[in-house]
Amino acid sequence: MSPEQIKSLRDKTGCTLKMCRDAWIYAEERQGDENMALAYCRAKTLAVKTHCTFDERVQKFMEAKHE
């Protein structure tokens, strides 16, 4: 992950730099890409109770992106 990638994610999401950095770390640990980092940010900021794990929420956002 580069500073440019973190800034790009911040520009797209409006999330904090720390959250964007954490999103890239999450995505890289799972061999993901920017779509996974975006899904991480969306899942983290989701204020609705769900009955699934965080990883399942990220996956749902990634699947919705491809529909």
PyMOL Python script that loads the backbone (N, CA, C, O; Angstrom):
from pymol import cmd

cmd.read_pdbstr("""\
ATOM      1  N   MET A   1       0.857  -1.179   0.000  1.00  0.00           N
ATOM      2  CA  MET A   1       0.000   0.000   0.000  1.00  0.00           C
ATOM      3  C   MET A   1       0.890   1.224   0.000  1.00  0.00           C
ATOM      4  O   MET A   1       1.895   1.292   0.707  1.00  0.00           O
ATOM      5  N   SER A   2       0.502   2.166  -0.793  1.00  0.00           N
ATOM      6  CA  SER A   2       1.284   3.391  -0.913  1.00  0.00           C
ATOM      7  C   SER A   2       0.479   4.568  -0.353  1.00  0.00           C
ATOM      8  O   SER A   2      -0.738   4.471  -0.196  1.00  0.00           O
ATOM      9  N   PRO A   3       1.154   5.667  -0.056  1.00  0.00           N
ATOM     10  CA  PRO A   3       0.422   6.852   0.404  1.00  0.00           C
ATOM     11  C   PRO A   3      -0.619   7.311  -0.626  1.00  0.00           C
ATOM     12  O   PRO A   3      -1.680   7.816  -0.260  1.00  0.00           O
ATOM     13  N   GLU A   4      -0.308   7.132  -1.911  1.00  0.00           N
ATOM     14  CA  GLU A   4      -1.252   7.522  -2.962  1.00  0.00           C
ATOM     15  C   GLU A   4      -2.523   6.669  -2.907  1.00  0.00           C
ATOM     16  O   GLU A   4      -3.625   7.179  -3.109  1.00  0.00           O
ATOM     17  N   GLN A   5      -2.368   5.379  -2.635  1.00  0.00           N
ATOM     18  CA  GLN A   5      -3.525   4.491  -2.525  1.00  0.00           C
ATOM     19  C   GLN A   5      -4.392   4.880  -1.336  1.00  0.00           C
ATOM     20  O   GLN A   5      -5.619   4.881  -1.434  1.00  0.00           O
ATOM     21  N   ILE A   6      -3.764   5.207  -0.224  1.00  0.00           N
ATOM     22  CA  ILE A   6      -4.507   5.616   0.969  1.00  0.00           C
ATOM     23  C   ILE A   6      -5.258   6.914   0.690  1.00  0.00           C
ATOM     24  O   ILE A   6      -6.429   7.044   1.047  1.00  0.00           O
ATOM     25  N   LYS A   7      -4.582   7.881   0.049  1.00  0.00           N
ATOM     26  CA  LYS A   7      -5.233   9.150  -0.262  1.00  0.00           C
ATOM     27  C   LYS A   7      -6.393   8.958  -1.238  1.00  0.00           C
ATOM     28  O   LYS A   7      -7.445   9.580  -1.090  1.00  0.00           O
ATOM     29  N   SER A   8      -6.199   8.106  -2.223  1.00  0.00           N
ATOM     30  CA  SER A   8      -7.257   7.832  -3.197  1.00  0.00           C
ATOM     31  C   SER A   8      -8.484   7.242  -2.507  1.00  0.00           C
ATOM     32  O   SER A   8      -9.615   7.633  -2.795  1.00  0.00           O
ATOM     33  N   LEU A   9      -8.254   6.306  -1.600  1.00  0.00           N
ATOM     34  CA  LEU A   9      -9.362   5.695  -0.858  1.00  0.00           C
ATOM     35  C   LEU A   9     -10.056   6.738   0.010  1.00  0.00           C
ATOM     36  O   LEU A   9     -11.283   6.748   0.111  1.00  0.00           O
ATOM     37  N   ARG A  10      -9.285   7.606   0.629  1.00  0.00           N
ATOM     38  CA  ARG A  10      -9.873   8.676   1.447  1.00  0.00           C
ATOM     39  C   ARG A  10     -10.721   9.617   0.594  1.00  0.00           C
ATOM     40  O   ARG A  10     -11.810  10.022   1.001  1.00  0.00           O
ATOM     41  N   ASP A  11     -10.221   9.959  -0.579  1.00  0.00           N
ATOM     42  CA  ASP A  11     -10.976  10.836  -1.486  1.00  0.00           C
ATOM     43  C   ASP A  11     -12.296  10.191  -1.912  1.00  0.00           C
ATOM     44  O   ASP A  11     -13.308  10.876  -2.057  1.00  0.00           O
ATOM     45  N   LYS A  12     -12.281   8.892  -2.109  1.00  0.00           N
ATOM     46  CA  LYS A  12     -13.484   8.175  -2.554  1.00  0.00           C
ATOM     47  C   LYS A  12     -14.489   7.945  -1.436  1.00  0.00           C
ATOM     48  O   LYS A  12     -15.694   7.892  -1.685  1.00  0.00           O
ATOM     49  N   THR A  13     -13.999   7.808  -0.196  1.00  0.00           N
ATOM     50  CA  THR A  13     -14.892   7.422   0.903  1.00  0.00           C
ATOM     51  C   THR A  13     -15.146   8.522   1.921  1.00  0.00           C
ATOM     52  O   THR A  13     -16.196   8.542   2.562  1.00  0.00           O
ATOM     53  N   GLY A  14     -14.198   9.437   2.076  1.00  0.00           N
ATOM     54  CA  GLY A  14     -14.318  10.449   3.113  1.00  0.00           C
ATOM     55  C   GLY A  14     -13.952   9.921   4.494  1.00  0.00           C
ATOM     56  O   GLY A  14     -14.129  10.614   5.496  1.00  0.00           O
ATOM     57  N   CYS A  15     -13.443   8.694   4.545  1.00  0.00           N
ATOM     58  CA  CYS A  15     -13.032   8.099   5.820  1.00  0.00           C
ATOM     59  C   CYS A  15     -11.699   8.700   6.274  1.00  0.00           C
ATOM     60  O   CYS A  15     -10.995   9.345   5.496  1.00  0.00           O
ATOM     61  N   THR A  16     -11.373   8.480   7.529  1.00  0.00           N
ATOM     62  CA  THR A  16     -10.113   8.983   8.060  1.00  0.00           C
ATOM     63  C   THR A  16      -8.937   8.265   7.409  1.00  0.00           C
ATOM     64  O   THR A  16      -9.086   7.170   6.866  1.00  0.00           O
ATOM     65  N   LEU A  17      -7.766   8.895   7.469  1.00  0.00           N
ATOM     66  CA  LEU A  17      -6.564   8.262   6.929  1.00  0.00           C
ATOM     67  C   LEU A  17      -6.283   6.943   7.629  1.00  0.00           C
ATOM     68  O   LEU A  17      -5.871   5.973   6.993  1.00  0.00           O
ATOM     69  N   LYS A  18      -6.506   6.906   8.945  1.00  0.00           N
ATOM     70  CA  LYS A  18      -6.272   5.667   9.694  1.00  0.00           C
ATOM     71  C   LYS A  18      -7.189   4.555   9.200  1.00  0.00           C
ATOM     72  O   LYS A  18      -6.741   3.425   9.003  1.00  0.00           O
ATOM     73  N   MET A  19      -8.472   4.865   8.998  1.00  0.00           N
ATOM     74  CA  MET A  19      -9.386   3.832   8.523  1.00  0.00           C
ATOM     75  C   MET A  19      -9.000   3.373   7.121  1.00  0.00           C
ATOM     76  O   MET A  19      -9.087   2.185   6.809  1.00  0.00           O
ATOM     77  N   CYS A  20      -8.573   4.311   6.274  1.00  0.00           N
ATOM     78  CA  CYS A  20      -8.160   3.946   4.923  1.00  0.00           C
ATOM     79  C   CYS A  20      -6.920   3.058   4.962  1.00  0.00           C
ATOM     80  O   CYS A  20      -6.813   2.098   4.199  1.00  0.00           O
ATOM     81  N   ARG A  21      -5.999   3.376   5.838  1.00  0.00           N
ATOM     82  CA  ARG A  21      -4.808   2.538   6.007  1.00  0.00           C
ATOM     83  C   ARG A  21      -5.205   1.160   6.491  1.00  0.00           C
ATOM     84  O   ARG A  21      -4.722   0.157   5.967  1.00  0.00           O
ATOM     85  N   ASP A  22      -6.079   1.094   7.483  1.00  0.00           N
ATOM     86  CA  ASP A  22      -6.560  -0.191   7.998  1.00  0.00           C
ATOM     87  C   ASP A  22      -7.280  -0.986   6.910  1.00  0.00           C
ATOM     88  O   ASP A  22      -7.170  -2.210   6.851  1.00  0.00           O
ATOM     89  N   ALA A  23      -8.018  -0.279   6.049  1.00  0.00           N
ATOM     90  CA  ALA A  23      -8.733  -0.949   4.960  1.00  0.00           C
ATOM     91  C   ALA A  23      -7.753  -1.605   3.996  1.00  0.00           C
ATOM     92  O   ALA A  23      -7.970  -2.733   3.555  1.00  0.00           O
ATOM     93  N   TRP A  24      -6.674  -0.896   3.670  1.00  0.00           N
ATOM     94  CA  TRP A  24      -5.677  -1.472   2.772  1.00  0.00           C
ATOM     95  C   TRP A  24      -4.971  -2.651   3.425  1.00  0.00           C
ATOM     96  O   TRP A  24      -4.704  -3.654   2.764  1.00  0.00           O
ATOM     97  N   ILE A  25      -4.666  -2.544   4.708  1.00  0.00           N
ATOM     98  CA  ILE A  25      -4.039  -3.668   5.421  1.00  0.00           C
ATOM     99  C   ILE A  25      -4.964  -4.876   5.379  1.00  0.00           C
ATOM    100  O   ILE A  25      -4.520  -5.987   5.090  1.00  0.00           O
ATOM    101  N   TYR A  26      -6.242  -4.670   5.664  1.00  0.00           N
ATOM    102  CA  TYR A  26      -7.245  -5.734   5.632  1.00  0.00           C
ATOM    103  C   TYR A  26      -7.267  -6.383   4.247  1.00  0.00           C
ATOM    104  O   TYR A  26      -7.233  -7.608   4.128  1.00  0.00           O
ATOM    105  N   ALA A  27      -7.325  -5.553   3.203  1.00  0.00           N
ATOM    106  CA  ALA A  27      -7.400  -6.080   1.843  1.00  0.00           C
ATOM    107  C   ALA A  27      -6.130  -6.844   1.474  1.00  0.00           C
ATOM    108  O   ALA A  27      -6.204  -7.919   0.879  1.00  0.00           O
ATOM    109  N   GLU A  28      -4.985  -6.305   1.817  1.00  0.00           N
ATOM    110  CA  GLU A  28      -3.726  -6.969   1.470  1.00  0.00           C
ATOM    111  C   GLU A  28      -3.567  -8.296   2.187  1.00  0.00           C
ATOM    112  O   GLU A  28      -3.050  -9.252   1.608  1.00  0.00           O
ATOM    113  N   GLU A  29      -4.002  -8.373   3.434  1.00  0.00           N
ATOM    114  CA  GLU A  29      -3.918  -9.627   4.184  1.00  0.00           C
ATOM    115  C   GLU A  29      -4.771 -10.718   3.552  1.00  0.00           C
ATOM    116  O   GLU A  29      -4.513 -11.904   3.753  1.00  0.00           O
ATOM    117  N   ARG A  30      -5.783 -10.323   2.793  1.00  0.00           N
ATOM    118  CA  ARG A  30      -6.701 -11.280   2.165  1.00  0.00           C
ATOM    119  C   ARG A  30      -6.508 -11.327   0.650  1.00  0.00           C
ATOM    120  O   ARG A  30      -7.389 -11.789  -0.076  1.00  0.00           O
ATOM    121  N   GLN A  31      -5.364 -10.853   0.178  1.00  0.00           N
ATOM    122  CA  GLN A  31      -5.034 -10.805  -1.240  1.00  0.00           C
ATOM    123  C   GLN A  31      -6.117 -10.074  -2.041  1.00  0.00           C
ATOM    124  O   GLN A  31      -6.438 -10.450  -3.168  1.00  0.00           O
ATOM    125  N   GLY A  32      -6.668  -9.028  -1.435  1.00  0.00           N
ATOM    126  CA  GLY A  32      -7.707  -8.241  -2.081  1.00  0.00           C
ATOM    127  C   GLY A  32      -7.142  -7.032  -2.804  1.00  0.00           C
ATOM    128  O   GLY A  32      -5.931  -6.816  -2.845  1.00  0.00           O
ATOM    129  N   ASP A  33      -8.043  -6.254  -3.371  1.00  0.00           N
ATOM    130  CA  ASP A  33      -7.656  -5.077  -4.122  1.00  0.00           C
ATOM    131  C   ASP A  33      -8.397  -3.854  -3.586  1.00  0.00           C
ATOM    132  O   ASP A  33      -8.923  -3.873  -2.474  1.00  0.00           O
ATOM    133  N   GLU A  34      -8.431  -2.804  -4.379  1.00  0.00           N
ATOM    134  CA  GLU A  34      -9.089  -1.576  -3.941  1.00  0.00           C
ATOM    135  C   GLU A  34     -10.582  -1.810  -3.668  1.00  0.00           C
ATOM    136  O   GLU A  34     -11.150  -1.185  -2.772  1.00  0.00           O
ATOM    137  N   ASN A  35     -11.213  -2.701  -4.430  1.00  0.00           N
ATOM    138  CA  ASN A  35     -12.629  -2.992  -4.187  1.00  0.00           C
ATOM    139  C   ASN A  35     -12.846  -3.532  -2.777  1.00  0.00           C
ATOM    140  O   ASN A  35     -13.827  -3.186  -2.119  1.00  0.00           O
ATOM    141  N   MET A  36     -11.924  -4.384  -2.314  1.00  0.00           N
ATOM    142  CA  MET A  36     -12.050  -4.917  -0.966  1.00  0.00           C
ATOM    143  C   MET A  36     -11.804  -3.816   0.061  1.00  0.00           C
ATOM    144  O   MET A  36     -12.473  -3.778   1.093  1.00  0.00           O
ATOM    145  N   ALA A  37     -10.868  -2.933  -0.203  1.00  0.00           N
ATOM    146  CA  ALA A  37     -10.606  -1.817   0.713  1.00  0.00           C
ATOM    147  C   ALA A  37     -11.827  -0.900   0.788  1.00  0.00           C
ATOM    148  O   ALA A  37     -12.189  -0.441   1.871  1.00  0.00           O
ATOM    149  N   LEU A  38     -12.460  -0.634  -0.347  1.00  0.00           N
ATOM    150  CA  LEU A  38     -13.692   0.167  -0.363  1.00  0.00           C
ATOM    151  C   LEU A  38     -14.801  -0.531   0.416  1.00  0.00           C
ATOM    152  O   LEU A  38     -15.520   0.101   1.190  1.00  0.00           O
ATOM    153  N   ALA A  39     -14.932  -1.833   0.205  1.00  0.00           N
ATOM    154  CA  ALA A  39     -15.959  -2.594   0.917  1.00  0.00           C
ATOM    155  C   ALA A  39     -15.707  -2.566   2.423  1.00  0.00           C
ATOM    156  O   ALA A  39     -16.650  -2.495   3.211  1.00  0.00           O
ATOM    157  N   TYR A  40     -14.442  -2.620   2.818  1.00  0.00           N
ATOM    158  CA  TYR A  40     -14.076  -2.535   4.232  1.00  0.00           C
ATOM    159  C   TYR A  40     -14.585  -1.222   4.815  1.00  0.00           C
ATOM    160  O   TYR A  40     -15.210  -1.209   5.876  1.00  0.00           O
ATOM    161  N   CYS A  41     -14.317  -0.119   4.122  1.00  0.00           N
ATOM    162  CA  CYS A  41     -14.747   1.199   4.614  1.00  0.00           C
ATOM    163  C   CYS A  41     -16.264   1.263   4.722  1.00  0.00           C
ATOM    164  O   CYS A  41     -16.792   1.782   5.705  1.00  0.00           O
ATOM    165  N   ARG A  42     -16.962   0.748   3.735  1.00  0.00           N
ATOM    166  CA  ARG A  42     -18.424   0.756   3.774  1.00  0.00           C
ATOM    167  C   ARG A  42     -18.944  -0.092   4.931  1.00  0.00           C
ATOM    168  O   ARG A  42     -19.861   0.309   5.648  1.00  0.00           O
ATOM    169  N   ALA A  43     -18.347  -1.270   5.100  1.00  0.00           N
ATOM    170  CA  ALA A  43     -18.789  -2.166   6.170  1.00  0.00           C
ATOM    171  C   ALA A  43     -18.487  -1.562   7.538  1.00  0.00           C
ATOM    172  O   ALA A  43     -19.283  -1.704   8.466  1.00  0.00           O
ATOM    173  N   LYS A  44     -17.355  -0.895   7.672  1.00  0.00           N
ATOM    174  CA  LYS A  44     -16.989  -0.278   8.948  1.00  0.00           C
ATOM    175  C   LYS A  44     -17.926   0.855   9.321  1.00  0.00           C
ATOM    176  O   LYS A  44     -18.224   1.057  10.498  1.00  0.00           O
ATOM    177  N   THR A  45     -18.390   1.594   8.326  1.00  0.00           N
ATOM    178  CA  THR A  45     -19.239   2.744   8.610  1.00  0.00           C
ATOM    179  C   THR A  45     -20.720   2.386   8.617  1.00  0.00           C
ATOM    180  O   THR A  45     -21.567   3.242   8.870  1.00  0.00           O
ATOM    181  N   LEU A  46     -21.031   1.136   8.344  1.00  0.00           N
ATOM    182  CA  LEU A  46     -22.421   0.687   8.359  1.00  0.00           C
ATOM    183  C   LEU A  46     -22.976   0.780   9.772  1.00  0.00           C
ATOM    184  O   LEU A  46     -22.441   0.167  10.696  1.00  0.00           O
ATOM    185  N   ALA A  47     -24.047   1.547   9.939  1.00  0.00           N
ATOM    186  CA  ALA A  47     -24.603   1.780  11.275  1.00  0.00           C
ATOM    187  C   ALA A  47     -25.852   0.946  11.524  1.00  0.00           C
ATOM    188  O   ALA A  47     -26.650   1.269  12.404  1.00  0.00           O
ATOM    189  N   VAL A  48     -26.025  -0.116  10.760  1.00  0.00           N
ATOM    190  CA  VAL A  48     -27.205  -0.959  10.890  1.00  0.00           C
ATOM    191  C   VAL A  48     -26.789  -2.282  11.529  1.00  0.00           C
ATOM    192  O   VAL A  48     -25.752  -2.849  11.184  1.00  0.00           O
ATOM    193  N   LYS A  49     -27.607  -2.770  12.465  1.00  0.00           N
ATOM    194  CA  LYS A  49     -27.304  -4.055  13.065  1.00  0.00           C
ATOM    195  C   LYS A  49     -27.492  -5.152  12.034  1.00  0.00           C
ATOM    196  O   LYS A  49     -28.489  -5.181  11.312  1.00  0.00           O
ATOM    197  N   THR A  50     -26.531  -6.048  11.974  1.00  0.00           N
ATOM    198  CA  THR A  50     -26.632  -7.192  11.085  1.00  0.00           C
ATOM    199  C   THR A  50     -26.323  -8.453  11.869  1.00  0.00           C
ATOM    200  O   THR A  50     -25.732  -8.413  12.948  1.00  0.00           O
ATOM    201  N   HIS A  51     -26.728  -9.540  11.311  1.00  0.00           N
ATOM    202  CA  HIS A  51     -26.489 -10.823  11.974  1.00  0.00           C
ATOM    203  C   HIS A  51     -25.428 -11.615  11.222  1.00  0.00           C
ATOM    204  O   HIS A  51     -25.549 -12.829  11.052  1.00  0.00           O
ATOM    205  N   CYS A  52     -24.393 -10.923  10.776  1.00  0.00           N
ATOM    206  CA  CYS A  52     -23.297 -11.602  10.096  1.00  0.00           C
ATOM    207  C   CYS A  52     -21.979 -11.017  10.583  1.00  0.00           C
ATOM    208  O   CYS A  52     -21.944  -9.958  11.211  1.00  0.00           O
ATOM    209  N   THR A  53     -20.915 -11.717  10.285  1.00  0.00           N
ATOM    210  CA  THR A  53     -19.602 -11.266  10.722  1.00  0.00           C
ATOM    211  C   THR A  53     -19.146 -10.093   9.866  1.00  0.00           C
ATOM    212  O   THR A  53     -19.722  -9.814   8.815  1.00  0.00           O
ATOM    213  N   PHE A  54     -18.124  -9.426  10.321  1.00  0.00           N
ATOM    214  CA  PHE A  54     -17.576  -8.307   9.570  1.00  0.00           C
ATOM    215  C   PHE A  54     -17.097  -8.768   8.199  1.00  0.00           C
ATOM    216  O   PHE A  54     -17.363  -8.100   7.200  1.00  0.00           O
ATOM    217  N   ASP A  55     -16.401  -9.889   8.135  1.00  0.00           N
ATOM    218  CA  ASP A  55     -15.923 -10.404   6.857  1.00  0.00           C
ATOM    219  C   ASP A  55     -17.088 -10.684   5.909  1.00  0.00           C
ATOM    220  O   ASP A  55     -16.966 -10.451   4.707  1.00  0.00           O
ATOM    221  N   GLU A  56     -18.204 -11.173   6.420  1.00  0.00           N
ATOM    222  CA  GLU A  56     -19.383 -11.417   5.593  1.00  0.00           C
ATOM    223  C   GLU A  56     -19.961 -10.108   5.067  1.00  0.00           C
ATOM    224  O   GLU A  56     -20.415 -10.047   3.924  1.00  0.00           O
ATOM    225  N   ARG A  57     -19.950  -9.062   5.887  1.00  0.00           N
ATOM    226  CA  ARG A  57     -20.428  -7.747   5.430  1.00  0.00           C
ATOM    227  C   ARG A  57     -19.548  -7.219   4.303  1.00  0.00           C
ATOM    228  O   ARG A  57     -20.056  -6.701   3.309  1.00  0.00           O
ATOM    229  N   VAL A  58     -18.229  -7.348   4.455  1.00  0.00           N
ATOM    230  CA  VAL A  58     -17.308  -6.894   3.410  1.00  0.00           C
ATOM    231  C   VAL A  58     -17.609  -7.645   2.115  1.00  0.00           C
ATOM    232  O   VAL A  58     -17.679  -7.045   1.042  1.00  0.00           O
ATOM    233  N   GLN A  59     -17.786  -8.957   2.223  1.00  0.00           N
ATOM    234  CA  GLN A  59     -18.069  -9.773   1.042  1.00  0.00           C
ATOM    235  C   GLN A  59     -19.362  -9.332   0.366  1.00  0.00           C
ATOM    236  O   GLN A  59     -19.429  -9.290  -0.863  1.00  0.00           O
ATOM    237  N   LYS A  60     -20.384  -9.005   1.143  1.00  0.00           N
ATOM    238  CA  LYS A  60     -21.657  -8.549   0.580  1.00  0.00           C
ATOM    239  C   LYS A  60     -21.479  -7.250  -0.198  1.00  0.00           C
ATOM    240  O   LYS A  60     -22.064  -7.088  -1.269  1.00  0.00           O
ATOM    241  N   PHE A  61     -20.680  -6.323   0.327  1.00  0.00           N
ATOM    242  CA  PHE A  61     -20.421  -5.072  -0.383  1.00  0.00           C
ATOM    243  C   PHE A  61     -19.655  -5.331  -1.666  1.00  0.00           C
ATOM    244  O   PHE A  61     -19.906  -4.680  -2.681  1.00  0.00           O
ATOM    245  N   MET A  62     -18.722  -6.276  -1.633  1.00  0.00           N
ATOM    246  CA  MET A  62     -17.960  -6.590  -2.846  1.00  0.00           C
ATOM    247  C   MET A  62     -18.873  -7.216  -3.894  1.00  0.00           C
ATOM    248  O   MET A  62     -18.761  -6.896  -5.077  1.00  0.00           O
ATOM    249  N   GLU A  63     -19.764  -8.092  -3.481  1.00  0.00           N
ATOM    250  CA  GLU A  63     -20.694  -8.728  -4.415  1.00  0.00           C
ATOM    251  C   GLU A  63     -21.649  -7.707  -5.007  1.00  0.00           C
ATOM    252  O   GLU A  63     -21.960  -7.777  -6.196  1.00  0.00           O
ATOM    253  N   ALA A  64     -22.115  -6.769  -4.212  1.00  0.00           N
ATOM    254  CA  ALA A  64     -23.031  -5.741  -4.693  1.00  0.00           C
ATOM    255  C   ALA A  64     -22.354  -4.860  -5.732  1.00  0.00           C
ATOM    256  O   ALA A  64     -23.010  -4.372  -6.653  1.00  0.00           O
ATOM    257  N   LYS A  65     -21.062  -4.653  -5.596  1.00  0.00           N
ATOM    258  CA  LYS A  65     -20.308  -3.824  -6.537  1.00  0.00           C
ATOM    259  C   LYS A  65     -20.304  -4.451  -7.929  1.00  0.00           C
ATOM    260  O   LYS A  65     -20.271  -3.737  -8.931  1.00  0.00           O
ATOM    261  N   HIS A  66     -20.336  -5.781  -7.995  1.00  0.00           N
ATOM    262  CA  HIS A  66     -20.240  -6.480  -9.274  1.00  0.00           C
ATOM    263  C   HIS A  66     -21.592  -6.751  -9.907  1.00  0.00           C
ATOM    264  O   HIS A  66     -21.645  -7.313 -11.000  1.00  0.00           O
ATOM    265  N   GLU A  67     -22.679  -6.375  -9.267  1.00  0.00           N
ATOM    266  CA  GLU A  67     -24.017  -6.620  -9.823  1.00  0.00           C
ATOM    267  C   GLU A  67     -24.446  -5.515 -10.737  1.00  0.00           C
ATOM    268  O   GLU A  67     -25.545  -5.562 -11.289  1.00  0.00           O
TER     269      GLU A  67
END
""", "prot")
cmd.dss("prot")
cmd.show_as("cartoon", "prot")
cmd.util.cbc("prot")
cmd.orient("prot")
